[in-house]
Amino acid sequence: MQKLGARGAKLYYKTMRKQNLNLGEYYHIYNRGVDKRDIFLGDYDFDRFIQCMTEFNTTDPIGSLYELSIERASRNKLGARGAKKSEPLVDIVAYCLNTNHFHFILRQKQKDGISNFMMKVGGGYGWYFNNKYERTGTLFQGRFKAVHIDSNEYLLHVSAYINLNNQVHRVSNKNGYQSSWGVYIGNKKEGSLKTKIILNQFPNSAAYKTFAEKSLQTILENKEKLKELESSVGE
């Protein structure tokens, strides 16, 4: 594995541009709350967003999470005959949820998979949030941002940035934060995450932990470039 040298830093901090999202490719996806507002106000909000990530990652039209629960109850009564084959829209490789923004690494599995996934998750969570907190209007700052991850080196360093994003912003879990870091270092399991593309490149999770922490330190040392990236999402 290579250290984040000049080329790696250039890749990481390259300018975001509009692009087509291609099948089989990896992307750094991120967005924030409209007007920089908080989009997670409590632990249950984080859990609900993660539930949306899991349940809406399907080509099937499932409606709301409530409708999905009713359908599943009906399906259970019918047994295997009532089961439907479901195809994921994306592979979710890594994520972090901060109080006012989020980041993903996604791999597109279906045509328009990332766009459809983000539409479903944003719409489902936005409806829940507005209903719970008695507000109206859009919750997120326009369309999500996407940066193509065009090399394995870039993929590894973006995974470190996302998994340890709380250290970038100096927040703790107590202040509201969730990420895939615990899965990567073996502290928890989330079956919906596709971590092998990253972890299979290391002898074990401890080796990835060492790499990620060193990579983040290099990223933080390039704080001015980091600010340029973060300014586009208002973090």
Secondary structure as GFF3:
##gff-version 3
##sequence-region A 1 235
A	DSSP	alpha_helix	6	12	.	.	.	ID=ss1
A	DSSP	beta_strand	26	32	.	.	.	ID=ss2
A	DSSP	three_ten_helix	34	36	.	.	.	ID=ss3
A	DSSP	alpha_helix	43	55	.	.	.	ID=ss4
A	DSSP	alpha_helix	65	78	.	.	.	ID=ss5
A	DSSP	three_ten_helix	79	82	.	.	.	ID=ss6
A	DSSP	beta_strand	90	98	.	.	.	ID=ss7
A	DSSP	beta_strand	101	108	.	.	.	ID=ss8
A	DSSP	alpha_helix	113	133	.	.	.	ID=ss9
A	DSSP	beta_strand	145	149	.	.	.	ID=ss10
A	DSSP	alpha_helix	152	163	.	.	.	ID=ss11
A	DSSP	alpha_helix	165	169	.	.	.	ID=ss12
A	DSSP	three_ten_helix	173	175	.	.	.	ID=ss13
A	DSSP	beta_strand	177	179	.	.	.	ID=ss14
A	DSSP	alpha_helix	181	184	.	.	.	ID=ss15
A	DSSP	alpha_helix	196	199	.	.	.	ID=ss16
A	DSSP	alpha_helix	205	221	.	.	.	ID=ss17
A	DSSP	alpha_helix	223	231	.	.	.	ID=ss18
###
